[in-house]
Amino acid sequence: MKFATELIHGGNPIDPEHGSLSHPIYLSSTFAQHSMDLFGRYDYARSGNPTREALEEAVAGLEGGSTGLAFASGMAAIASTFLIFAPGDHLIVCEDVYGGTFRVLSTLFKGWGLEVSFVDATDPAAIAAALGPKTRAIYLETPSNPLIKITDLKGAVALAKENGLLTIIDNTFMTPYLQRPLEFGCDIVLHSGTKFLNGHSDVICGFAVTADAELGRRLRFVQNAFGAVLGPQDCWLVLRGLKTLKVRMEESQTSARRIVAWLGEQKAVAKVYYPGLPEHPGYQIHQSQASGPGAVLSFELVDYQTTKRLLEGVKLAAFAVSLGGVESILSYPAKMSHAAMPAAEREARGIKDTLVRLSVGLEDAEDLIADMQRILG
Ligand SMILES: *Cc1c(COP(=O)(O)O)cnc(C)c1O
């Protein structure tokens, strides 16, 4: 099946009992058993629920994985994944990793004994230099947040395989429609499904997908033991949101390209970060591993006053945290996604106080441009 067909029919078979096209929502915490010797497929809903399973299979299928697991948030998926490691293990993590991932690693997991080196993952030599005897995994985001840096997945996977490491990638920005890291040999794909996968700004959820079934079993053990599962009603909303993933991504991406072209001509805009720009240093690599630049871009304004006027003055794009919804969202990384990062650390990583990030939704691109033009004029 091609991607669009898989979105509609994968993991979401027509209900064999009554023929409902929409997957039933099983609001049950437990399932009655008929035999002392053989329990049925479901016993307790933390361990498994038919609605969650339909969603898990759908997301696994889209990423080309064998196992998919749905969690209560992107952070729950990410933190649960870190629990497959043991105290004393060492991870190499891209330095402009999502702020919440940085926070959980530098506080809770640091206290627990997980060692982490944050490196500029766009530089293969920097990844190699961080390798140590206890290194167990490389953790990446490409494009990264909010500076839209591109990491060579095939290069990272080759290095990981040579050294017996897992490669873990947060694929939230691209979605499997544009980038399928398991095809390049990555081991675990993570998502904040809150963003493009659900796409309607009405659910907090996360996913982990593995290619290898044994690794999938290890993660499933954590999912059940730690218990940060996604509830069946939210699972149903995501099943519905997923069906339009392709059309949403295509439309938002087309608008993002137009907006990037417009931003490039504005005097008030100092710099635009978007992997669809041929002058982007990661352009070639991105082209080789993803089928499009996506719908998230960042840009720097000429000064702080202009930045403030834009963020407080736009009417169409919401000034808010998050991305990947049908509504465009303009966010301010220094005080939002990266607020958990100390100011010095943030500056060192190039996240200036004139940087804004735009997630392009489904409004008409001309309206979005006119709204910003009014302020940047
Ligand atoms: C939002 C986000 C997360 C965290 O997901 P939640 O669903 O908010 O817990 C992780 N990674 C990236 C890249 C994100 O954008």
The ligand as a Tripos MOL2 file, in Angstrom:
@<TRIPOS>MOLECULE
LIG
   15    15     1     0     0
SMALL
NO_CHARGES

@<TRIPOS>ATOM
      1 C1          6.5720   18.6010   21.7100 C.3       1 LIG1
      2 C2          7.7840   17.7940   21.5070 C.ar      1 LIG1
      3 C3          8.1610   16.8000   22.4210 C.ar      1 LIG1
      4 C4          7.3880   16.5320   23.6880 C.3       1 LIG1
      5 O1          6.1150   16.0090   23.4160 O.3       1 LIG1
      6 P1          4.8490   16.1950   24.4020 P.3       1 LIG1
      7 O2          3.7730   15.5130   23.6580 O.co2     1 LIG1
      8 O3          4.6570   17.6580   24.5710 O.co2     1 LIG1
      9 O4          5.2120   15.5570   25.6860 O.co2     1 LIG1
     10 C5          9.2840   16.0620   22.1260 C.ar      1 LIG1
     11 N1         10.0180   16.2840   21.0320 N.ar      1 LIG1
     12 C6          9.7120   17.2390   20.1450 C.ar      1 LIG1
     13 C7         10.5670   17.4450   18.9390 C.3       1 LIG1
     14 C8          8.5830   18.0340   20.3460 C.ar      1 LIG1
     15 O5          8.2860   18.9970   19.4770 O.3       1 LIG1
@<TRIPOS>BOND
     1     1     2 1
     2     2     3 ar
     3     2    14 ar
     4     3     4 1
     5     3    10 ar
     6     4     5 1
     7     5     6 1
     8     6     7 2
     9     6     8 1
    10     6     9 1
    11    10    11 ar
    12    11    12 ar
    13    12    13 1
    14    12    14 ar
    15    14    15 1
@<TRIPOS>SUBSTRUCTURE
     1 LIG1         1 GROUP 0 **** ****
